[in-house]
């Protein structure tokens, strides 16, 4: 296939340009999927025109989304629920823990898993691991039904797309109430919450949603160059004592280490102001991004 220049709109009047070799393209029942190769970032997955992951920086995101909640908990983590995460990067990191006995992953779009397994296997965890139950379906529906069954998880990781299309349901209040009910007493939920620099209302919005249902809410960050800057993660737990900002065990990843863990909870002044303004006024005094 021939190379061409492709770009992702990151913010108003701001794009990331990639010289890509398209490896695979598909219109799935839920989204437009593209797998590309790029000289700087290697292979990457794009959904509906938005870069989801690239081999060049995925480890930062997947390690921070997995090791911060698991190592921040005082108790060993035995059960994990992953919602979304079709590229398999979070699964790969979760399966590194011997304490983890059960992982349920609920991904809406099987085509994402099939394509990532075929074209970017180096990112994927092992869906054949006997601890893993893969469910192809809507994460909101799964959590609602799990609540009815009184099923609980120690860690829930929301690795979903941004609040557009099929992911919108994952931003609504009933979903958050179900989530809280599916956590063990010492459990933690973590979700990717966008880039404050280009989507300033997403992180404060999620933080507020979490505050409505969780006793303890924390925000941390990680640098993600292909996303356009620092991504925010919001974590929630049912109990004030369950802060995850201090690592309870040592682990050295490619990006993650105990000092990075601690440092990731130090937020820039303007992020703190963004949160205060959102919580105080209920709105963000910044132009709403066009997709929201
Ligand atoms: N790292 C990511 C990012 O940048 O947004 C997310 C990666 S992962 C590929 C996101 C996955 O969430 C997609 O595969 C998408 O199909 C899935 N997803 C979206 N809405 C969902 C829902 N309601 N239930 C379960 N999975 C969902």
py3Dmol code that shows the C-alpha trace and the ligand (Angstrom):
import py3Dmol

protein = """\
ATOM      1  CA  UNK A   1       0.000   0.000   0.000  1.00  0.00           C
ATOM      2  CA  UNK A   2       1.157   3.533  -0.571  1.00  0.00           C
ATOM      3  CA  UNK A   3       2.117   5.985   2.127  1.00  0.00           C
ATOM      4  CA  UNK A   4       0.190   9.214   2.534  1.00  0.00           C
ATOM      5  CA  UNK A   5      -0.194  12.044   5.040  1.00  0.00           C
ATOM      6  CA  UNK A   6      -3.075  11.602   7.445  1.00  0.00           C
ATOM      7  CA  UNK A   7      -4.004  13.941  10.275  1.00  0.00           C
ATOM      8  CA  UNK A   8      -5.980  13.839  13.500  1.00  0.00           C
ATOM      9  CA  UNK A   9      -7.715  16.957  14.719  1.00  0.00           C
ATOM     10  CA  UNK A  10      -6.338  17.475  18.225  1.00  0.00           C
ATOM     11  CA  UNK A  11      -7.824  20.899  18.991  1.00  0.00           C
ATOM     12  CA  UNK A  12      -9.096  24.030  17.273  1.00  0.00           C
ATOM     13  CA  UNK A  13      -6.726  24.770  14.392  1.00  0.00           C
ATOM     14  CA  UNK A  14      -4.325  22.081  15.664  1.00  0.00           C
ATOM     15  CA  UNK A  15      -3.727  18.716  14.054  1.00  0.00           C
ATOM     16  CA  UNK A  16      -1.190  15.937  14.351  1.00  0.00           C
ATOM     17  CA  UNK A  17       0.119  14.957  10.925  1.00  0.00           C
ATOM     18  CA  UNK A  18       1.321  11.386  10.408  1.00  0.00           C
ATOM     19  CA  UNK A  19       2.901   9.957   7.298  1.00  0.00           C
ATOM     20  CA  UNK A  20       1.170   6.594   7.362  1.00  0.00           C
ATOM     21  CA  UNK A  21       1.118   3.311   5.628  1.00  0.00           C
ATOM     22  CA  UNK A  22      -2.419   2.032   6.138  1.00  0.00           C
ATOM     23  CA  UNK A  23      -2.302  -1.653   7.077  1.00  0.00           C
ATOM     24  CA  UNK A  24      -6.023  -2.300   7.540  1.00  0.00           C
ATOM     25  CA  UNK A  25      -9.258  -0.344   7.297  1.00  0.00           C
ATOM     26  CA  UNK A  26     -12.785  -1.384   8.231  1.00  0.00           C
ATOM     27  CA  UNK A  27     -16.177   0.131   8.910  1.00  0.00           C
ATOM     28  CA  UNK A  28     -17.344  -1.977  11.865  1.00  0.00           C
ATOM     29  CA  UNK A  29     -20.976  -1.903  13.090  1.00  0.00           C
ATOM     30  CA  UNK A  30     -19.856   0.706  15.660  1.00  0.00           C
ATOM     31  CA  UNK A  31     -16.985   2.784  14.252  1.00  0.00           C
ATOM     32  CA  UNK A  32     -14.427   3.384  11.512  1.00  0.00           C
ATOM     33  CA  UNK A  33     -11.242   1.480  12.255  1.00  0.00           C
ATOM     34  CA  UNK A  34      -7.774   2.085  10.826  1.00  0.00           C
ATOM     35  CA  UNK A  35      -4.476   0.400  11.644  1.00  0.00           C
ATOM     36  CA  UNK A  36      -1.439   2.293  10.371  1.00  0.00           C
ATOM     37  CA  UNK A  37       2.309   2.213  10.459  1.00  0.00           C
ATOM     38  CA  UNK A  38       4.335   5.404  10.988  1.00  0.00           C
ATOM     39  CA  UNK A  39       8.124   5.913  11.055  1.00  0.00           C
ATOM     40  CA  UNK A  40       8.094   7.720  14.451  1.00  0.00           C
ATOM     41  CA  UNK A  41       5.370   5.922  16.416  1.00  0.00           C
ATOM     42  CA  UNK A  42       5.215   2.516  14.766  1.00  0.00           C
ATOM     43  CA  UNK A  43       1.872   0.776  14.370  1.00  0.00           C
ATOM     44  CA  UNK A  44      -1.218   2.446  15.736  1.00  0.00           C
ATOM     45  CA  UNK A  45      -4.985   2.037  16.075  1.00  0.00           C
ATOM     46  CA  UNK A  46      -7.395   4.803  15.042  1.00  0.00           C
ATOM     47  CA  UNK A  47     -11.142   4.764  15.750  1.00  0.00           C
ATOM     48  CA  UNK A  48     -13.423   7.363  14.162  1.00  0.00           C
ATOM     49  CA  UNK A  49     -10.408   9.501  13.265  1.00  0.00           C
ATOM     50  CA  UNK A  50      -8.952   9.497  16.818  1.00  0.00           C
ATOM     51  CA  UNK A  51      -5.649   7.805  17.650  1.00  0.00           C
ATOM     52  CA  UNK A  52      -6.323   5.235  20.379  1.00  0.00           C
ATOM     53  CA  UNK A  53      -2.897   3.754  20.817  1.00  0.00           C
ATOM     54  CA  UNK A  54       0.532   3.519  19.154  1.00  0.00           C
ATOM     55  CA  UNK A  55       3.389   1.140  19.830  1.00  0.00           C
ATOM     56  CA  UNK A  56       5.635   4.164  20.490  1.00  0.00           C
ATOM     57  CA  UNK A  57       3.864   5.488  23.600  1.00  0.00           C
ATOM     58  CA  UNK A  58       1.141   2.982  24.588  1.00  0.00           C
ATOM     59  CA  UNK A  59       3.201   1.682  27.522  1.00  0.00           C
ATOM     60  CA  UNK A  60       2.909   5.015  29.336  1.00  0.00           C
ATOM     61  CA  UNK A  61      -0.878   4.986  29.201  1.00  0.00           C
ATOM     62  CA  UNK A  62      -1.421   1.273  29.847  1.00  0.00           C
ATOM     63  CA  UNK A  63       1.072   1.059  32.712  1.00  0.00           C
ATOM     64  CA  UNK A  64      -0.301   4.156  34.439  1.00  0.00           C
ATOM     65  CA  UNK A  65      -3.884   3.034  34.049  1.00  0.00           C
ATOM     66  CA  UNK A  66      -3.151  -0.389  35.510  1.00  0.00           C
ATOM     67  CA  UNK A  67      -0.314  -0.161  38.038  1.00  0.00           C
ATOM     68  CA  UNK A  68      -1.438   3.018  39.805  1.00  0.00           C
ATOM     69  CA  UNK A  69      -4.768   1.529  40.978  1.00  0.00           C
ATOM     70  CA  UNK A  70      -3.410  -1.970  41.622  1.00  0.00           C
ATOM     71  CA  UNK A  71      -0.229  -0.925  43.443  1.00  0.00           C
ATOM     72  CA  UNK A  72      -1.979   1.976  45.182  1.00  0.00           C
ATOM     73  CA  UNK A  73      -4.371  -0.441  46.931  1.00  0.00           C
ATOM     74  CA  UNK A  74      -3.330  -1.788  50.306  1.00  0.00           C
ATOM     75  CA  UNK A  75      -4.855  -5.201  49.604  1.00  0.00           C
ATOM     76  CA  UNK A  76      -3.696  -7.502  46.805  1.00  0.00           C
ATOM     77  CA  UNK A  77      -6.012  -7.258  43.802  1.00  0.00           C
ATOM     78  CA  UNK A  78      -7.833 -10.481  42.924  1.00  0.00           C
ATOM     79  CA  UNK A  79     -10.566  -9.402  40.508  1.00  0.00           C
ATOM     80  CA  UNK A  80     -10.456  -6.833  37.716  1.00  0.00           C
ATOM     81  CA  UNK A  81     -13.119  -5.561  35.318  1.00  0.00           C
ATOM     82  CA  UNK A  82     -11.921  -3.829  32.129  1.00  0.00           C
ATOM     83  CA  UNK A  83     -14.487  -1.891  30.116  1.00  0.00           C
ATOM     84  CA  UNK A  84     -13.399  -1.160  26.534  1.00  0.00           C
ATOM     85  CA  UNK A  85      -9.656  -1.662  26.102  1.00  0.00           C
ATOM     86  CA  UNK A  86     -10.028  -3.599  22.830  1.00  0.00           C
ATOM     87  CA  UNK A  87      -6.359  -3.076  21.947  1.00  0.00           C
ATOM     88  CA  UNK A  88      -5.474  -5.394  24.847  1.00  0.00           C
ATOM     89  CA  UNK A  89      -2.844  -3.131  26.452  1.00  0.00           C
ATOM     90  CA  UNK A  90      -4.543  -2.857  29.850  1.00  0.00           C
ATOM     91  CA  UNK A  91      -5.183  -6.610  29.833  1.00  0.00           C
ATOM     92  CA  UNK A  92      -1.477  -7.242  29.176  1.00  0.00           C
ATOM     93  CA  UNK A  93      -0.511  -5.205  32.248  1.00  0.00           C
ATOM     94  CA  UNK A  94      -3.248  -6.643  34.511  1.00  0.00           C
ATOM     95  CA  UNK A  95      -2.181 -10.214  33.733  1.00  0.00           C
ATOM     96  CA  UNK A  96       1.299  -9.498  35.149  1.00  0.00           C
ATOM     97  CA  UNK A  97      -0.147  -9.824  38.685  1.00  0.00           C
ATOM     98  CA  UNK A  98      -0.160 -13.299  40.186  1.00  0.00           C
ATOM     99  CA  UNK A  99      -2.673 -12.109  42.790  1.00  0.00           C
ATOM    100  CA  UNK A 100      -5.227 -11.510  40.009  1.00  0.00           C
ATOM    101  CA  UNK A 101      -7.470 -14.575  39.783  1.00  0.00           C
ATOM    102  CA  UNK A 102     -10.250 -13.223  37.568  1.00  0.00           C
ATOM    103  CA  UNK A 103     -10.355 -10.636  34.788  1.00  0.00           C
ATOM    104  CA  UNK A 104     -13.588  -9.767  32.998  1.00  0.00           C
ATOM    105  CA  UNK A 105     -13.194  -7.600  29.906  1.00  0.00           C
ATOM    106  CA  UNK A 106     -16.284  -6.100  28.264  1.00  0.00           C
ATOM    107  CA  UNK A 107     -15.546  -4.659  24.835  1.00  0.00           C
ATOM    108  CA  UNK A 108     -18.331  -3.463  22.570  1.00  0.00           C
ATOM    109  CA  UNK A 109     -16.619  -4.019  19.248  1.00  0.00           C
ATOM    110  CA  UNK A 110     -15.084  -7.425  18.544  1.00  0.00           C
ATOM    111  CA  UNK A 111     -13.548  -6.034  15.331  1.00  0.00           C
ATOM    112  CA  UNK A 112     -11.129  -3.943  17.421  1.00  0.00           C
ATOM    113  CA  UNK A 113      -9.826  -7.045  19.205  1.00  0.00           C
ATOM    114  CA  UNK A 114      -9.571  -9.062  15.986  1.00  0.00           C
ATOM    115  CA  UNK A 115      -7.667  -6.280  14.184  1.00  0.00           C
ATOM    116  CA  UNK A 116      -5.298  -5.564  17.100  1.00  0.00           C
ATOM    117  CA  UNK A 117      -4.541  -9.252  17.578  1.00  0.00           C
ATOM    118  CA  UNK A 118      -3.654  -9.558  13.903  1.00  0.00           C
ATOM    119  CA  UNK A 119      -1.790  -6.290  13.293  1.00  0.00           C
ATOM    120  CA  UNK A 120      -0.490  -5.094  16.693  1.00  0.00           C
ATOM    121  CA  UNK A 121      -0.020  -8.308  18.739  1.00  0.00           C
ATOM    122  CA  UNK A 122       2.852  -6.718  20.664  1.00  0.00           C
ATOM    123  CA  UNK A 123       0.340  -4.501  22.490  1.00  0.00           C
ATOM    124  CA  UNK A 124      -2.216  -7.225  23.258  1.00  0.00           C
ATOM    125  CA  UNK A 125      -2.610  -9.203  26.460  1.00  0.00           C
ATOM    126  CA  UNK A 126      -3.509 -12.889  26.203  1.00  0.00           C
ATOM    127  CA  UNK A 127      -7.273 -13.307  25.917  1.00  0.00           C
ATOM    128  CA  UNK A 128      -6.718 -17.088  26.135  1.00  0.00           C
ATOM    129  CA  UNK A 129      -5.308 -16.838  29.678  1.00  0.00           C
ATOM    130  CA  UNK A 130      -7.642 -19.023  31.807  1.00  0.00           C
ATOM    131  CA  UNK A 131      -8.244 -16.114  34.211  1.00  0.00           C
ATOM    132  CA  UNK A 132      -9.842 -14.008  31.443  1.00  0.00           C
ATOM    133  CA  UNK A 133     -13.534 -13.856  30.528  1.00  0.00           C
ATOM    134  CA  UNK A 134     -14.026 -11.776  27.381  1.00  0.00           C
ATOM    135  CA  UNK A 135     -17.531 -10.450  26.833  1.00  0.00           C
ATOM    136  CA  UNK A 136     -18.442  -8.710  23.597  1.00  0.00           C
ATOM    137  CA  UNK A 137     -21.102  -6.206  24.591  1.00  0.00           C
ATOM    138  CA  UNK A 138     -21.940  -2.862  26.122  1.00  0.00           C
ATOM    139  CA  UNK A 139     -20.051  -2.063  29.329  1.00  0.00           C
ATOM    140  CA  UNK A 140     -22.988  -0.113  30.790  1.00  0.00           C
ATOM    141  CA  UNK A 141     -25.325  -3.083  30.338  1.00  0.00           C
ATOM    142  CA  UNK A 142     -22.764  -5.461  31.868  1.00  0.00           C
ATOM    143  CA  UNK A 143     -22.309  -3.288  34.953  1.00  0.00           C
ATOM    144  CA  UNK A 144     -26.092  -2.907  35.391  1.00  0.00           C
ATOM    145  CA  UNK A 145     -26.559  -6.675  35.295  1.00  0.00           C
ATOM    146  CA  UNK A 146     -23.490  -7.327  37.460  1.00  0.00           C
ATOM    147  CA  UNK A 147     -25.021  -5.010  40.079  1.00  0.00           C
ATOM    148  CA  UNK A 148     -28.234  -7.069  40.017  1.00  0.00           C
ATOM    149  CA  UNK A 149     -26.158 -10.245  40.491  1.00  0.00           C
ATOM    150  CA  UNK A 150     -24.250  -8.486  43.339  1.00  0.00           C
ATOM    151  CA  UNK A 151     -20.987  -9.175  41.558  1.00  0.00           C
ATOM    152  CA  UNK A 152     -18.005  -7.134  42.824  1.00  0.00           C
ATOM    153  CA  UNK A 153     -14.520  -6.275  41.592  1.00  0.00           C
ATOM    154  CA  UNK A 154     -11.418  -4.997  43.368  1.00  0.00           C
ATOM    155  CA  UNK A 155     -10.363  -2.831  40.434  1.00  0.00           C
ATOM    156  CA  UNK A 156     -12.432  -1.503  37.515  1.00  0.00           C
ATOM    157  CA  UNK A 157     -10.569   0.091  34.614  1.00  0.00           C
ATOM    158  CA  UNK A 158     -12.565   2.176  32.142  1.00  0.00           C
ATOM    159  CA  UNK A 159     -10.490   2.237  28.988  1.00  0.00           C
ATOM    160  CA  UNK A 160     -13.193   3.543  26.711  1.00  0.00           C
ATOM    161  CA  UNK A 161     -13.206   5.929  23.809  1.00  0.00           C
ATOM    162  CA  UNK A 162     -13.945   9.632  24.354  1.00  0.00           C
ATOM    163  CA  UNK A 163     -17.555  10.728  24.985  1.00  0.00           C
ATOM    164  CA  UNK A 164     -18.823  10.245  21.464  1.00  0.00           C
ATOM    165  CA  UNK A 165     -20.925   7.498  19.837  1.00  0.00           C
ATOM    166  CA  UNK A 166     -21.267   4.228  21.749  1.00  0.00           C
ATOM    167  CA  UNK A 167     -19.175   5.499  24.673  1.00  0.00           C
ATOM    168  CA  UNK A 168     -21.676   8.251  25.650  1.00  0.00           C
ATOM    169  CA  UNK A 169     -23.621   5.834  27.875  1.00  0.00           C
ATOM    170  CA  UNK A 170     -20.442   5.386  29.935  1.00  0.00           C
ATOM    171  CA  UNK A 171     -20.556   9.066  30.920  1.00  0.00           C
ATOM    172  CA  UNK A 172     -24.103   9.055  32.304  1.00  0.00           C
ATOM    173  CA  UNK A 173     -25.021   9.057  35.963  1.00  0.00           C
ATOM    174  CA  UNK A 174     -26.844   5.679  36.165  1.00  0.00           C
ATOM    175  CA  UNK A 175     -23.718   3.975  34.873  1.00  0.00           C
ATOM    176  CA  UNK A 176     -21.678   5.548  37.687  1.00  0.00           C
ATOM    177  CA  UNK A 177     -24.182   4.398  40.308  1.00  0.00           C
ATOM    178  CA  UNK A 178     -23.912   0.846  38.958  1.00  0.00           C
ATOM    179  CA  UNK A 179     -20.127   1.112  38.955  1.00  0.00           C
ATOM    180  CA  UNK A 180     -20.001   2.105  42.616  1.00  0.00           C
ATOM    181  CA  UNK A 181     -22.250  -0.845  43.484  1.00  0.00           C
ATOM    182  CA  UNK A 182     -19.886  -3.250  41.681  1.00  0.00           C
ATOM    183  CA  UNK A 183     -16.829  -2.321  43.733  1.00  0.00           C
ATOM    184  CA  UNK A 184     -15.619  -4.289  46.737  1.00  0.00           C
ATOM    185  CA  UNK A 185     -15.399  -2.211  49.953  1.00  0.00           C
ATOM    186  CA  UNK A 186     -11.739  -1.439  49.256  1.00  0.00           C
ATOM    187  CA  UNK A 187     -12.103  -1.368  45.469  1.00  0.00           C
ATOM    188  CA  UNK A 188     -10.982   1.348  43.052  1.00  0.00           C
ATOM    189  CA  UNK A 189     -12.297   2.540  39.683  1.00  0.00           C
ATOM    190  CA  UNK A 190      -9.982   4.350  37.249  1.00  0.00           C
ATOM    191  CA  UNK A 191     -10.939   5.958  33.969  1.00  0.00           C
ATOM    192  CA  UNK A 192      -9.153   7.819  31.228  1.00  0.00           C
ATOM    193  CA  UNK A 193     -10.518  11.351  31.314  1.00  0.00           C
ATOM    194  CA  UNK A 194      -9.159  13.111  28.270  1.00  0.00           C
ATOM    195  CA  UNK A 195      -6.623  15.904  27.878  1.00  0.00           C
ATOM    196  CA  UNK A 196      -7.477  19.058  29.837  1.00  0.00           C
ATOM    197  CA  UNK A 197      -5.447  21.094  27.342  1.00  0.00           C
ATOM    198  CA  UNK A 198      -7.734  20.255  24.410  1.00  0.00           C
ATOM    199  CA  UNK A 199     -10.932  19.038  26.121  1.00  0.00           C
ATOM    200  CA  UNK A 200     -11.007  21.073  29.346  1.00  0.00           C
ATOM    201  CA  UNK A 201     -14.442  20.005  30.527  1.00  0.00           C
ATOM    202  CA  UNK A 202     -14.031  16.218  30.342  1.00  0.00           C
ATOM    203  CA  UNK A 203     -11.800  15.646  33.402  1.00  0.00           C
ATOM    204  CA  UNK A 204     -13.744  18.019  35.717  1.00  0.00           C
ATOM    205  CA  UNK A 205     -17.016  16.539  34.430  1.00  0.00           C
ATOM    206  CA  UNK A 206     -15.881  12.983  35.203  1.00  0.00           C
ATOM    207  CA  UNK A 207     -14.477  14.086  38.544  1.00  0.00           C
ATOM    208  CA  UNK A 208     -17.851  15.549  39.449  1.00  0.00           C
ATOM    209  CA  UNK A 209     -19.685  12.389  38.320  1.00  0.00           C
ATOM    210  CA  UNK A 210     -17.299  10.343  40.487  1.00  0.00           C
ATOM    211  CA  UNK A 211     -17.794  12.723  43.410  1.00  0.00           C
ATOM    212  CA  UNK A 212     -21.548  12.055  43.239  1.00  0.00           C
ATOM    213  CA  UNK A 213     -21.052   8.334  43.897  1.00  0.00           C
ATOM    214  CA  UNK A 214     -17.608   7.811  45.480  1.00  0.00           C
ATOM    215  CA  UNK A 215     -16.320   8.988  48.873  1.00  0.00           C
ATOM    216  CA  UNK A 216     -12.787   9.401  47.622  1.00  0.00           C
ATOM    217  CA  UNK A 217     -11.885  10.899  44.226  1.00  0.00           C
ATOM    218  CA  UNK A 218      -8.371  11.536  42.936  1.00  0.00           C
ATOM    219  CA  UNK A 219      -6.907  12.828  39.675  1.00  0.00           C
ATOM    220  CA  UNK A 220      -3.510  11.917  38.253  1.00  0.00           C
ATOM    221  CA  UNK A 221      -1.732  12.447  34.958  1.00  0.00           C
ATOM    222  CA  UNK A 222       0.673  10.982  32.436  1.00  0.00           C
ATOM    223  CA  UNK A 223       2.328  12.401  29.332  1.00  0.00           C
ATOM    224  CA  UNK A 224       0.906  10.997  26.100  1.00  0.00           C
ATOM    225  CA  UNK A 225       2.564  12.620  23.094  1.00  0.00           C
ATOM    226  CA  UNK A 226       0.325  11.054  20.444  1.00  0.00           C
ATOM    227  CA  UNK A 227      -2.784  12.245  22.294  1.00  0.00           C
ATOM    228  CA  UNK A 228      -1.399  15.794  22.332  1.00  0.00           C
ATOM    229  CA  UNK A 229      -0.151  16.322  25.911  1.00  0.00           C
ATOM    230  CA  UNK A 230      -0.882  15.167  29.448  1.00  0.00           C
ATOM    231  CA  UNK A 231      -3.848  12.841  29.824  1.00  0.00           C
ATOM    232  CA  UNK A 232      -5.916  12.899  33.013  1.00  0.00           C
ATOM    233  CA  UNK A 233      -7.028   9.811  34.899  1.00  0.00           C
ATOM    234  CA  UNK A 234      -9.777  10.027  37.518  1.00  0.00           C
ATOM    235  CA  UNK A 235      -9.892   7.387  40.280  1.00  0.00           C
ATOM    236  CA  UNK A 236     -12.737   6.738  42.708  1.00  0.00           C
ATOM    237  CA  UNK A 237     -13.265   4.528  45.733  1.00  0.00           C
ATOM    238  CA  UNK A 238     -16.118   4.033  48.175  1.00  0.00           C
ATOM    239  CA  UNK A 239     -14.038   4.697  51.230  1.00  0.00           C
ATOM    240  CA  UNK A 240     -12.096   7.836  52.224  1.00  0.00           C
ATOM    241  CA  UNK A 241      -9.264   5.628  53.530  1.00  0.00           C
ATOM    242  CA  UNK A 242      -8.634   4.139  50.110  1.00  0.00           C
ATOM    243  CA  UNK A 243      -6.421   6.792  48.540  1.00  0.00           C
ATOM    244  CA  UNK A 244      -4.210   5.258  45.847  1.00  0.00           C
ATOM    245  CA  UNK A 245      -1.660   8.074  45.626  1.00  0.00           C
ATOM    246  CA  UNK A 246       1.099   6.198  47.477  1.00  0.00           C
ATOM    247  CA  UNK A 247       2.439   2.933  46.032  1.00  0.00           C
ATOM    248  CA  UNK A 248       2.082   0.067  48.513  1.00  0.00           C
ATOM    249  CA  UNK A 249       4.448  -2.299  46.699  1.00  0.00           C
ATOM    250  CA  UNK A 250       7.474  -1.861  44.425  1.00  0.00           C
ATOM    251  CA  UNK A 251       7.256  -2.369  40.710  1.00  0.00           C
ATOM    252  CA  UNK A 252       9.423  -1.114  37.847  1.00  0.00           C
ATOM    253  CA  UNK A 253       7.773  -0.905  34.470  1.00  0.00           C
ATOM    254  CA  UNK A 254       9.054   0.701  31.301  1.00  0.00           C
ATOM    255  CA  UNK A 255       7.442   3.999  32.315  1.00  0.00           C
ATOM    256  CA  UNK A 256       5.938   3.274  35.754  1.00  0.00           C
ATOM    257  CA  UNK A 257       8.011   3.289  38.933  1.00  0.00           C
ATOM    258  CA  UNK A 258       7.126   4.227  42.536  1.00  0.00           C
ATOM    259  CA  UNK A 259       8.408   7.825  42.172  1.00  0.00           C
ATOM    260  CA  UNK A 260       6.390   8.354  38.990  1.00  0.00           C
ATOM    261  CA  UNK A 261       3.369   6.947  40.857  1.00  0.00           C
ATOM    262  CA  UNK A 262       3.660   9.572  43.607  1.00  0.00           C
ATOM    263  CA  UNK A 263       4.536  12.410  41.225  1.00  0.00           C
ATOM    264  CA  UNK A 264       1.589  11.713  38.919  1.00  0.00           C
ATOM    265  CA  UNK A 265      -0.800  13.046  41.611  1.00  0.00           C
ATOM    266  CA  UNK A 266       0.888  16.493  41.603  1.00  0.00           C
ATOM    267  CA  UNK A 267      -1.420  18.524  39.398  1.00  0.00           C
ATOM    268  CA  UNK A 268      -0.647  21.789  37.594  1.00  0.00           C
ATOM    269  CA  UNK A 269      -2.249  24.890  39.097  1.00  0.00           C
ATOM    270  CA  UNK A 270      -4.526  25.423  36.121  1.00  0.00           C
ATOM    271  CA  UNK A 271      -5.922  21.859  36.416  1.00  0.00           C
ATOM    272  CA  UNK A 272      -6.786  22.525  40.076  1.00  0.00           C
ATOM    273  CA  UNK A 273      -8.449  25.793  39.071  1.00  0.00           C
ATOM    274  CA  UNK A 274     -10.384  24.007  36.324  1.00  0.00           C
ATOM    275  CA  UNK A 275     -11.716  21.517  38.887  1.00  0.00           C
ATOM    276  CA  UNK A 276     -12.620  24.259  41.401  1.00  0.00           C
ATOM    277  CA  UNK A 277     -14.399  26.316  38.779  1.00  0.00           C
ATOM    278  CA  UNK A 278     -16.336  23.325  37.520  1.00  0.00           C
ATOM    279  CA  UNK A 279     -17.353  22.196  40.979  1.00  0.00           C
ATOM    280  CA  UNK A 280     -18.180  25.735  42.167  1.00  0.00           C
ATOM    281  CA  UNK A 281     -20.027  26.965  39.099  1.00  0.00           C
ATOM    282  CA  UNK A 282     -21.115  23.717  37.484  1.00  0.00           C
ATOM    283  CA  UNK A 283     -19.731  24.952  34.185  1.00  0.00           C
ATOM    284  CA  UNK A 284     -16.358  25.508  32.652  1.00  0.00           C
ATOM    285  CA  UNK A 285     -15.677  29.099  31.643  1.00  0.00           C
ATOM    286  CA  UNK A 286     -13.870  27.876  28.542  1.00  0.00           C
ATOM    287  CA  UNK A 287     -15.316  27.242  25.120  1.00  0.00           C
ATOM    288  CA  UNK A 288     -16.805  23.736  24.988  1.00  0.00           C
ATOM    289  CA  UNK A 289     -14.978  21.465  22.556  1.00  0.00           C
ATOM    290  CA  UNK A 290     -17.040  20.911  19.444  1.00  0.00           C
ATOM    291  CA  UNK A 291     -17.457  17.150  19.913  1.00  0.00           C
ATOM    292  CA  UNK A 292     -18.852  17.364  23.470  1.00  0.00           C
TER     293      UNK A 292
END
"""
ligand_1 = """\
27
LIG
N -6.782 4.404 24.871
C -8.019 4.736 24.409
C -8.326 6.142 24.046
O -7.438 6.812 23.666
O -9.476 6.587 24.103
C -9.108 3.759 24.479
C -8.668 2.483 23.830
S -9.785 1.202 23.585
C -9.450 0.844 21.912
C -11.413 1.921 23.584
C -12.490 0.887 23.331
O -13.690 1.258 24.014
C -12.877 0.714 21.862
O -12.386 -0.492 21.383
C -14.410 0.786 21.872
O -15.003 -0.186 21.019
C -14.709 0.534 23.346
N -16.040 1.021 23.776
C -16.657 2.178 23.437
N -17.882 2.250 24.013
C -18.024 1.104 24.748
C -19.070 0.578 25.552
N -20.235 1.251 25.724
N -18.868 -0.631 26.151
C -17.711 -1.324 25.985
N -16.692 -0.875 25.216
C -16.842 0.322 24.607
"""
view = py3Dmol.view(width=600, height=400)
view.addModel(protein, "pdb")
view.setStyle({"model": 0}, {"cartoon": {"style": "trace"}})
view.addModel(ligand_1, "xyz")
view.setStyle({"model": 1}, {"stick": {}})
view.zoomTo()
view.show()
